[in-house]
Amino acid sequence: MGVENLEIQNISAYYGYHDAPGTIMILKGDQQTTQHIHQRPFRAAHFTILMTVKGTVNFKINLTQFLIRENELIVIPPAAIRELSLASPDTEFIALFFTSQYLFNTGFYKKHFKLFRFFDDDYQPNVYPDQQAVGIIRSMLELLSLKILEKSKDNASAEITQLLFQSFLLELSLINEKSKDMRMEHQRNGKDDLAVRFLRLLPQYYRMEREISFYANKLFVNPKYLSQTLKASTGKTARQYIVEMITLDAQILLDNPSLSIGQIAEELKFSDQFHFSHFFKKYTGTTPSQYRIGKR
């Protein structure tokens, strides 16, 4: 399975779940089953809710590093650039994948939008369940996994799966509310608020806007102050983040053999293939063509 094809139907086929629907799936993962994507940037058009069962999972989402410790969860929205790394060989996780269409079809979005804000720009991805909630969440995921893979394709079976899915999201929304204090504590011990706001803004505009002044204006600060603050709180300047976002996106697109380098240059809003190649080599040390050869 190519890294560029991380959609539910491709994942299902890769792991041999040929009877699973292409709109929802549960995967039990470890270091062996995720070697093909380990520390490689990728995108997916579906939601991911990942719970670490054992060990620690490192997930970089749009350049922000998240540590998901044992019995913690993270919610990842569609289209985010992701990079997975398991901290140790014995790390295990369970992940629920579902498409936006599946979420809409269940009616959850219409009925419970305020309970679990998947679509907010300022969403907080980490969820910290207590010991009792951990048992409930894991049991619900196990049951949902069985129903998803059930051979029966009748309407009643599909409806049961949808109801279990909605019940899981409702339970998670309650846990999410209870874990607000824990999340605030993690934020206070983490990056400066300006850095957090910048890293939420960057994924929305980096293809079109590469000047620091654009982001500084959006954040109501001057460019020098933005870069100095980012450097002090994260170790990187605004320019470094912008470049990293573009190069990660370029690597994902280069992993797709159906796209020519000229098409990728156009997708990333470079004036032509030459300028894209010059940019890519400057910041990665290799040309786009050499990168492709090295990944084969």
N, C-alpha and C positions, 0 to 999 in steps of 0.2 A: 504493500500500500504506500503510495507516494505521500509525502508530507503535505502536499498541496490538496489532498483529497480527504480531509478529516471531517466528512459529514457522516451522519448517523448510518446511512445505508452502506457507506464504505467501511466504517468501523465494524458494523454488524457482519459484513461479509468477511472481513479480515480475521475476525475471531471465530468464525464458523457459525454465527447466529443467523442462519439463512431464513428462519421462520419469523424473525423479529420484524416488527413494522419499521418503516424508515423515518418515523416521526418521534419515537421515544425509545430509549434503551438504557439499560443499567449495565455497567462494566465493573468487574472486580479486578483491580490492577495491582501490579507490583513491578519491580525493576525489570524482570525478564520480559513481561508482556508489553512494556513501554519503551524498550530499547530503541525502536525505530524512530521515536520522536524525542528521545532524551536530549535535553539542552539544544533543541533545534526550534527556532521560531515557527509558529504556524497559526493559521486562522481557522475558525469554524463558524458556520452560520446558525448554530444552535446555542441554547443555554446549557451551561454545565453547573451542576451542584455537586461538589466533591467533598467527601468526608474522609479524613485520615483515620484508618482503623488501627494502624501500628506504625510507629516511627514518626517521621516528619516529611512533609511534602513541601518543596519550594516551588512557588509558581510566580513567574514574572508576567504581569498583565499590563500591557501598554507601558512598559518600562518601570512600573512600580513592583517592587519585590514583596511578596506575601509569604509568610511562613505559616503553614497549616499543621499544627501539632496534633497529636493523637486525640481523637474525639472532637476535633474542631472541624468546621465546614467553611467553604467559600462558595460564593455565587458569582459566576462569570457570565457576562452578557454576550450576545452574538457579536461577531465581527472584531472582537478584541484580539490584539496580537498577544499570543501566549507562548510561554516557554516553560516546560516542565522539567523538574529535577528532583529525584528522590534522594533523600539524605543518606540512606544506608541500604544495603542489599536486602534487608528484611522488612523494608517499608511496604505497607499495604494500604490501599484506599478503595473506596467504592464511589462510583460516579454515576449520576443520573444525567442523561442527555435528553433534551426535548426541544422541538422546534417552536418558533413563535406561533405558527399555525396550529400546532397541537394545543398550545396554551389557550389560544382564542377559541378553538373548537370545544374545549371542555366548559367554556363559560366562566372560568375562574377569573379571568381578567375583568370581566364586566361586573361580577358580583363582589369581588374582594380586592379591588384595585388598591384601596387605601391600606390594606393589611400588610401587603408585601410589595414594596415599590421596586419591582424589577426594572421599570422604565425611567426612573428618576436619574437625572444627570449626576446627582450628588449621592448616589447609592453607596452604602458601605458594605463591601462584599463579605467581610468576616462574620461568622456566627459562632457564638460560644455557648453551647448547651451545657446544662448541669448534668450530674451523673444520671438522674432519673430520665431526663430528656434524651440522653445518648441511647439508652436502651430502647426507648420508644421509636426514635428515628431509625435505628438500625433494623428493628423488627419490621417497620413499615417498608423500608427499602427492600428487605428480603422478600416480603410478601408481594410487593409490586413487581420485583424481578421475576417471580414465578408466574405471575399473571401475564406479563409482557411476552414471555416465551411460551406460553401455553399454546398448544396446537390448535385449539378451538378458535375459529374466526367468526363466530356468530355475534349478533348484536349485543346480546346479554353479556358476553365475555368482555367485549370492547367497552361496554358501559361500566362494568365492574372496575376495569383498569382505569378508566377516567375518574371514577369516584375515589379510588385509592390514591390516584395522583393528586386530586384536589385535597383529599384529607392530609396527605403528606405536606403539601404547600401550606395548608392552614396551620398544621402543627409547627412547621418551620417558622411561620410568621409569628406565632406566639413566643417561640424560643427567641426569635430575633428581637422582639420587644423587650424580653427579660434580660437580654445580653447587652443592652445599650450601655450600661455602666461599665462593663468590661471593655467594650469597644472604645469608649471615651478614654479609658485608662491607657489602652494601647496607643491611641492617637496622641495622647499627651506625651508618651514616651517615644513617639516616632517623629516624623518630619514636621517641619514648620508648616503652618496653615497655608502660607503663600505657595510653598512647594507643592502641597497637596492640590491646591486649586490649579496651579500651572499644569500638573500632570493629568488632571482631568480635562483640561482645555486642549492640550497638545494633540490627542488622538482625533479630535474633531476637525483640525485645521492643517495638520502638518503637510499634507500633499499640496495645498494651495498657498500656504503662508510659511515662509522660512526665515523671515526677519524677526529678530528678538523684539523689535519695537511693536510689532503687531500684538504679541502676547502681553507685553508690558502695558500697552494701552487697554487691552481687555481687562487687565487686572488692576488698572488705575495706579500703576507705579512706573518709575522710569526704568529703561532697559538695564542700566548699570546696577541699580538696586536689585532688580530681579535676578540678575546673574550672580551678584555677590551673595544674596540670600540663599539661592539654590546651592551655590558652592559651599557655603557655611553649613547648611543643614543636610545636604546629600552628597557632597563631594564632587558634584558635576555642575557645570555652567548650563545656562539655557541653550546655548549653541550646541554643546555636547549632546544634550537630550534631543534636540531637533535632528541632528545628524544621525544619532542612534536609531531614532524612530524611522527615518527614511531608509537607512541601510537594512534594518530588520525587515521592513516591508519589501525592499528590493530582493532580499534573500528568499523570502516566501514566494515571490513572483518568479524568481529564477528557478525555483524548485519545480515549477510547472513547465514541462517540456513543450507544451502546446503553444506557449507564448514566445515570440521572438524578442530579442533584446530591444529592437526598435519599438515593439508594442509595449514593453515594460517601461521604456523611457517615456513614452506618451502617457501611460497610465499614471506614472509618478510626476507628471507635469514638468518634465525637463524639456528644454527647447528642441533638443535632438538627441540621437543616440550617442554622439561624441561626448556631449556634456555629461550625460548620465554615466558613461564609462569612465570619464575622467574623475567624476565625483566618487564613484564606487571604488576605484583603485586608490584614490587619495585616502579614503577613510577605512578601507579594509585591507589594503596591501595587495589586492589581486583584481584582475579585470573581471567583468561579468562572465565572459567566456571561460576563463580559468576557474572561476568559482563553480560553474556548472560541471566542468570536467572533473574537478576535485570531489564533487558530491556523488558522482556515478559509482 
